[in-house]
Every structure is written in structure tokens, then in C-alpha cells.
Amino acid sequence: MEANVLAEQALLGALLLRPRTLAAVAPWLEPEHFYLPHHTALFTALCHLAATGHPAVAEARPGSEQGLAWVTEATALAAGQAPGLAPSDVHALVNVCPEPGHAAAYGRMVLAGHARRTLAEHAARLAQTARRHQDGEPRVEAVCRQADGLTRALDALAQQWRPYPGSHTRIAPVPPPAVQSREEGRLEDERAFLSAATTQPAALKEVRAYLHAEDFAEPVHAGLFGCLAALVHRGEAIDPVTVVWEAQHRGLLTHTTPEAILTTCAPSGADPAYWASRVLRHSLLETAATTADCIGHLAADPTLTPHQLITATHRALGDLTAVRLRWHRTHPGQDRAVPAGRSTPPPAPRPRDRPPPTAAAPRIAVRTR
């Protein structure tokens, strides 16, 4: 049994045993924070009973007649939303709870599980959008919207969790490197750019402001881009032969041949800026997919606390944010939300790795779907 499911069972058992403990979690715990549907239905029913003034909420003695009515009525209400919920299932929850007085602690565990699932779901949608078979700028815009949604969800979670003493000493594990998916046409676009840049090297001065060597999927192409950038920086003559000469000094010929470089850098009349934009687009989509895989891996790691997960996710988004900023330079009319994004963790929020404590007599609020 997963720990988050056990926490949900323990919490519901505590609320069934001691209805008054609902006041400790109701102000900050929502029905959608539960993982299992019948747990969601039961928590909704308990909140509804409390909000309508069920006498068991004010009852100080557990196991009284009012307490039995509390369990029976909650079961009947929940069964309307979760038909598979049986009275025996509800009574089994009571046996799972070791200490009803720990309801707030169980609630924090439920909230932590919801935070993990939220990031995993956003990461899965981002990866799916980035790998969708669709060409052109609409695909990039869809990826950016998904990334913005993930960032907003992350910032909302950061307002609920803050570090506890010693949490900064833990370094989140680095996910295994993802296999780069060279989508169809990516290498052809890189070759087209190198050919155009060799023919029109003056355009490289502008292109270098937003295109980096790591944007290339093929390492040899990244090396040739470095050769062109170096020749431009030194003000030397640029043509296919001088590129081969520079590649030789950079050790690039151990991975390719002069003939292959001459073919790749053959003269063309294409626009280098256009093909540079194509290369950057491929890089953005690949970075988004890799970032999503990384966040999904982090969310699946049960050893990370919510704060550590949020911090690691912020760092993982940094690479994608950097590529989006460079994309924004070439497409100023698109992705305007990038400058407002955040690639570093926000200031420490109010709660301290746990929801805020309730007042002496908090008011239970009804939360319905």
C-alpha cells in the first residue's frame, strides 16, 4: 500500500472517530486533494455534515449515539457520489487510524501527495505537447502555455510549503539523461543553417545572440557552429575550406571527414536567420520534453519532501526558461509571458512545510466540487 493512500485512510478514520478534528484540516484541505475517488466523496460528505451543524461536531465524547449517526450519515452521503463505497469500507478506515489526534499530520501527508501528483500531471502534459507531431509555431506556443501552467501550479504549491531545518542539505537526485528524440527534419534544418551561415557569415553576428551550440542535436553540427563563430570572432575569411581547417584544429575531424564538412557547408542562397530560428525551435521543443521527463522523475521520487521537490522542479525549469528567453528575442510577438517566469526558487512562503495552524475555534468551511 502506498504511503499517501495510507495517510488518506488514517485521516478519514480520525475524522470518523472524532468529528471535532475536522476543524483542524477543513480550512486548508480540499476534497480534490485526495487520490482515491471514494475518499474524496467521503471527505466531501463529512464537510457537508459539519457545515450543516451536525451535532456530532460539538460532541466531546467519541463513540456516542451522535458519533454513530455521524458515520452512518456520512456513509450514505458518500455512497451517492461513489456507489462502490460500502459501510464495511468506511468502518475499515476507523481501524486503520492509529491516533485520531494526529489528524492534522495525516492531512499534511495527503496535501503532500496531492502536490506530487499535481507536478507529475503538469509534466506529463508538457511532455505530450512537446512530442506532438505538429510543425510550425502553434506547437511552440502550446508548449509555452503548458510550461506557464506548470510554473503557476509550482508557485501555488510554493505558497503552501517552506523549508524545515536541514532541508537545504539534501540534494535532489539527478534524473537519468533522456534519449534525445531527433524529430524528422531536425538534422536537415541544422545542415541548411550551416550552409547558409557559411555563405553569409555576416548574419552570424546577429544569430549568435540567440543561437547556442547546445541547440544542435548533432554534435558535429554543434562543433561546426563553433568553428563558424570562432572565425567570425577573429575576423577571418569564411568558406567551406577555412571551416575544414578550423575544424581540424578543434579536433572535429576525429568525428567526421573533410568531405562531409564540405558537403554540409556547401554554398547556398538561403537565409541564415530563418534556419537559425528553425534550429532554435527544435531545441526549445526538445528542452521542453527533457525538462518534463526530469520533473516527472522528481515527482515520482518518494524520498523528496514537498519543499525539496518544489525547489528541484524550479531548477529543472531553468533550462527551458533560458531557451524560451532566446526564442523570445527572435519572436517578440510570441511567448510574452517568458520575462515574468521564474527559473529560481521564490522567497520562502508563509507555511513551514505544513499548512498554517488553525485558530482556537476555526470555522469549518464547506467545500464542494
Steps between C-alpha positions, in 0.01 A plus 500: 500500500631845409572743782267767362206255490579394856502866604158555341360198681647610833365852460149388413507252785595780738217720370250217539614426853524861615287737291642801683843438341354608166553858615877440493513417128186643334635856457787389274418149373274461194315189379702501176818457701409134552625237260226235517153606378310340789727681745415825325129421526524414869697814591246710307218336694671565834551868415138530397375347825721729706390809310134416549548484876512128571489455878793257495739787423429652839501162679805462723459126569591261215283195448177669603167468326568819307835358391334189356254720311796701368654187346171367364391826340844567353502154346158554344599838355830372363337197342300737282822622339694172523250212451767240573548629855362252753444550875766237565753711309423801717531304822831355379639853487443532874726199563778649285530817706751449785440836670206731420680792659754493216245603238690817409816300435309257280350796317844639422598164356190504279585853385858395421375213286276739309795733436702211356216390274437857384857543378500156340180577307628836375831341398319225308292756309811703419682193369201394291465846346873528425506163324176551310535455126425852390724747319512877511473765767160392644675198650756723669225724634318195642819385672549845651144504630550162664827618653329812634227284653761284669676810635176641641421169669853489639475852639166416661653195668796708615257716696393192697841357584818647639828341605549344836837494683752288312299468181751702297773242564316244290582508129236361271624207289580573140262316264655273240575675171216475256559362154486789259216454253622641172171584337472480127665789320708623792838395362405629156418839653836507676685423178301766317599756764870410486497527124324838507725631778814400310372684193386809695725517808405861574165375629676302770560813707127529558427130513758433771297719739227235526635176348739287706699189422287289735197571281633254242398136524805375306830555688690547173258776401552665838875485440467655155291779648782561745747511210293761318457707816875494565586605145252788518636607837857511364389675181645233273385387160214252502426236239473119504879456483577734789230327704673166439830654609346635822327167563837325474652717772199439723532122466171472320644282224516210742121485476444591135688542172603804294273381220200493734576853620536626143159349419334645810646848449444512127391847377129576499281805459282429804445745783711405806259672740208291377684171546641616834143552617416147387794357694401694810141381470615139497718571801213656694271204437771252592586693816134510598468123459821434694397741776161332527666159531728636771211645700303179460797307638526737796128476574527121504776510762330437838814595694466869415307725737252742342743788541787304346277394211388859438858632514630230265214564257578873496859417410394256231287769338804729479633343178164528328458860613844587358410358157164677506671830569720452196197400293327817616782708352430364153121499542415806711130467425480153652554349843468838674461325835865391505653807668255462788596135547723389781789256465620526861311408816275775642546649845398274786120501529306525821431138603787290622481173310152477646172693470444789741370412845135560559362747748354397831151463354525496120193494286456195281439595140306288256692400191310343217608413157 
